[in-house]
Amino acid sequence: MIGILSVVAPVFLLIGAGYLAVWRGLFADSAVDGLMVFTQKFAIPCLLFSGVATLDLAAEFDLALLGAFYAGSTTNFFIGMFGARILFGRPWPDCVAIGFVPLFANSVLLGLPITERAYGPDALDANFAIIAVHAAWCYLLGITTMEIVKSGGLRGLATLKLVAGAMFRNALMIGVLLGFVVNLSGAPIPGVVQDALDLMIRAALPAALFGLGGILYRYKPEGDLWIVAFICALALLLQPAITYTLGTTVADLTQAQLRSAVVTAAMAPGINSYLFANMYGVARRVAATSVLVATALSVLTATLWIALLP
């Protein structure tokens, strides 16, 4: 167990370094915004583009893999939404935003580096397959449900425009889509371009993890602790448990697929869950506090899930 913790710990030490640097005034809050713009709009899209462009779609884009992962995340969304309504009496728009928090696992900033450290850089193909449809599915489900509860029914074309806008303004999604274009067309990436991409990719995750720590410093843990605990249990325990169960029984995933799916499912909610709540102006404090608390707790829970995996 200590050996596995030493695999996970450096990722969270980088996050902690960013948190500490901003807290002590060693790194300006405005600089955090610039760093996150660089990582999320440039460096990480390059990482996702390269990963999807070179992905063996026939081997890795497996419906059983996606089913095992997204069954867990979708279950989280509905349990989170109805739990917020039944257990905590929140208004319906709050409930949708609260359900979105355990739906949107941090598959990129946490899932990729932890999987890579645990199993090596060649173990990420299944991660990229999951990430390729992650934002699309989460925004489709979240925005559609929110528009239904806000307007009293599905508004057809207006809802589709909101979903498309949320996805196609997202630089990560653009990187994934361009990767699919190159992959499906068979167009070669010139060597000099790939070398430039590799330079960006090497900077992507370390810089993003440091910046994530700075972002988390803004989210002070306050209030709503029972509902935050409820969200953390869904995100860190229930979703990976569902993915593990389906992956080892119904889906019969390979060892590599199971590792990637369960580790990704076990990650804390991503910053996008707060951005979704902020977009609609509901449950922002719950979303922000849940991201912070779950990220801290995932040091231990990620270690436990990796220990359980073959």
JORAFEN-V526872 format. One record per backbone hydrogen bond with DSSP energy under -1.0 kcal/mol. NH is the residue of the N-H (numbers start at 0). CO is the residue of the C=O. Records with the same first field share a line. If there is no record, write none. Layout:
# JORAFEN-V526872
NH=CO + CO
This chain:
# JORAFEN-V526872
4=0
5=1
7=3
8=4
11=7
12=8
13=9
14=10
15=11
16=12
17=13
18=14
19=15
20=16
21=17
22=18
23=19
24=21
25=20
26=20
31=27
32=28
33=29
34=30
35=31
36=32
37=33
38=34
39=35
40=36
41=37
42=37
43=38
45=41
46=42
47=43
48=44
49=45
50=46
51=47
52=48
53=49
54=51
56=54
59=55
60=56
61=59
65=61
66=62
67=63
68=64
69=65
70=66
72=68
73=69
74=70
75=71
76=72
77=73
78=74
79=75
80=76
81=77
82=78
83=79
84=80
85=81
86=82
89=83
94=90
95=91
96=92
97=93
98=94
99=95
103=99
104=102
105=267
106=104
110=105
113=109
114=110
115=111
116=112
117=113
118=114
119=115
122=119
127=123
128=124
129=125
130=126
131=127
132=129
136=132
137=133
138=134
139=135
140=136
141=137
142=138
143=139
144=140
145=141
146=142
147=143
148=144
149=145
150=146
151=147
157=154
159=155
160=156
161=157
162=158
163=159
164=160
165=161
166=162
167=163
168=164
169=166
173=169
174=170
175=171
176=172
177=173
178=174
179=175
180=176
181=177
182=178
183=179
184=180
185=181
193=189
194=190
195=191
196=192
197=193
198=194
199=195
200=196
201=197
203=199
206=202
207=203
208=204
209=205
210=206
211=207
212=208
213=209
214=210
215=211
216=212
217=214
218=215
219=217
227=223
228=224
229=225
230=226
231=227
232=228
233=229
234=230
235=231
236=232
237=232
238=233
240=236
241=237
242=238
243=239
244=240
245=241
246=242
247=243
250=245
252=246
257=253
258=254
259=255
260=256
261=257
262=258
263=259
264=260
265=261
266=263
269=103
272=269
274=270
275=271
276=272
277=273
278=274
279=275
281=276
286=282
287=283
288=284
289=285
290=286
291=287
292=288
293=289
294=290
295=291
296=292
297=293
298=295
299=296
300=296
301=297
303=299
304=300
305=301
306=302
307=303
308=304
